[in-house]
Amino acid sequence: MIQVGVNGFGTIGKRVADAVAVQPEMTVIGVAKTKPNFEAHTAGERGYDMYAAIPERAPLFAEAGIDIDGPVDELVAAADIMIDCTPSGIGAENRSLYHSYDTPAIFQGGESPDIAPVSFNARANYSAARGADAARVVSCNTTGLSRVIAPLNTAYGVERVTATLVRRGGDPSQHSRGPINDILPNPIEIPSHHARDVQTIFEDLDIHTMGLKVPATLMHVHALNIRLKSDVTAAHVRQLLKDESRIYIIPPGLGIDGAGELKDFAHDAGRPRGDLWENCVWGESIATRGRELYLYQAIHQESDVIPENVDAIRALLDMTDGTTSIERTNQTLGVGIGGTPTGLGESIQDPYPSASEWADQTHEFPPPDSLAYSLLREEGEWAYTSQTQPEWLIRERLPV
Ligand SMILES: NC(=O)c1ccc[n+]([C@@H]2O[C@H](COP(=O)([O-])OP(=O)(O)OC[C@H]3O[C@@H](n4cnc5c(N)ncnc54)[C@H](OP(=O)(O)O)[C@@H]3O)[C@@H](O)[C@H]2O)c1
């Protein structure tokens, strides 16, 4: 069993601990905090041993009736790997602690990229982190962008990405953040820092990002324009993305018109904390014009990086390859709409068949990673203009 320590038990840390706890080959040996607040009680109730991130504060935990198992150094010494989920900048301060015990460490996206030799996204660069002594799981926005860019790059080649990120002002618990009643270009400088962060995953990518902050806590919403290296159709892209296990193509007809309904959808399905680990792409928004692709996606900032942290453990400890890790993480957490044990929308009839489902049903459309698929793309759009296909498949061009 891999012994995992989690330093910081807030928005990200508590989700990471719960995700690690359900992995068959991992166990959470403890978590560390500075304050005995409600999250410290949550940790105790979930059975996680508690370590004092600041040893002098240990008496405060005792006063609150919370047992402390030792200072954080003891947790680091005992762990096979540490996941640092402390606030931005504190991870950098903790780096020497992990190093002094020779304990591999995973940091979060709020840290500067130079904190670790590799920035990590399981879909895009799992193998780059295999055997490394540290990795930084990129931010929620970069994770969301990387999951879309990686398959498009493989299937069509990506020439340029232009992304407008409409960002939530803060997480639901961050009552001191804003804006309360404003719409802020944020950061005002263009391109925003997000472009540089995506380039820590796709080094040579031509990407331009602009950010805004709005009075919302639910999710981020991205408006994407991606220029591909070959002409595409909306139906092709929809099928390609639908085959991605961490992308949910929201079908039309559900009445999910925004982040609020998505979150309700997740709560209704019994998702823990209402989490949406998947990028949520509106199927109807996927539009193409020549080589230009457009789409809207919603990103649940509190949870999309959680499966990535689990995969990063397997990568750093070189436990298995990326495909196996992603599948295991998905299966244990229930990632993938319709997946177990907490899948969404199992009863919903999906009008967007994936390429593989299409092939099963019609024997006409090969899977996206096959040679036949790429030949089909070169040949044009015969699959979509067939009289046998429903109207929505033919609706592939933007009105000019
Ligand atoms: N929230 C998001 O949307 C999001 C998304 C992706 C990535 N991230 C990144 O994930 C990291 C963590 O963010 P978060 O949102 O989870 O922060 P958070 O909710 O503020 O949680 C931070 C946790 O760290 C603890 N902590 C504070 N100082 C500490 C120290 N010196 N040593 C150990 N623990 C300490 C805090 O507990 P105490 O109460 O005990 O001080 C709290 O449990 C950041 O790098 C952030 O950029 C955040």
The ligand as an ORCA input file, in Angstrom:
! r2SCAN-3c Opt
* xyz 0 1
  N      -9.806     26.242     -4.897
  C      -9.635     26.117     -6.178
  O     -10.509     26.445     -6.947
  C      -8.357     25.553     -6.712
  C      -8.386     24.900     -7.932
  C      -7.217     24.339     -8.435
  C      -6.040     24.505     -7.741
  N      -6.037     25.177     -6.553
  C      -4.757     25.308     -5.857
  O      -4.722     24.385     -4.780
  C      -3.962     24.926     -3.704
  C      -4.826     24.896     -2.465
  O      -5.947     25.733     -2.687
  P      -7.281     25.586     -1.843
  O      -8.305     26.332     -2.607
  O      -7.528     24.180     -1.469
  O      -6.906     26.418     -0.533
  P      -7.719     26.434      0.828
  O      -9.136     26.043      0.630
  O      -7.422     27.756      1.455
  O      -7.035     25.295      1.681
  C      -5.716     25.395      2.121
  C      -5.516     24.442      3.295
  O      -4.173     24.541      3.721
  C      -4.141     24.742      5.141
  N      -2.949     25.514      5.459
  C      -2.765     26.849      5.524
  N      -1.491     27.125      5.814
  C      -0.862     25.949      5.926
  C       0.461     25.557      6.224
  N       1.420     26.467      6.460
  N       0.763     24.250      6.255
  C      -0.196     23.317      6.028
  N      -1.472     23.631      5.765
  C      -1.797     24.928      5.711
  C      -5.431     25.422      5.456
  O      -5.829     25.010      6.735
  P      -5.874     25.833      8.034
  O      -7.298     26.249      8.176
  O      -5.483     24.807      8.977
  O      -4.910     26.976      7.958
  C      -6.379     24.726      4.478
  O      -6.761     23.491      5.007
  C      -3.495     26.293     -4.174
  O      -2.236     26.160     -4.788
  C      -4.534     26.662     -5.222
  O      -4.060     27.604     -6.151
  C      -7.168     25.676     -6.019
*
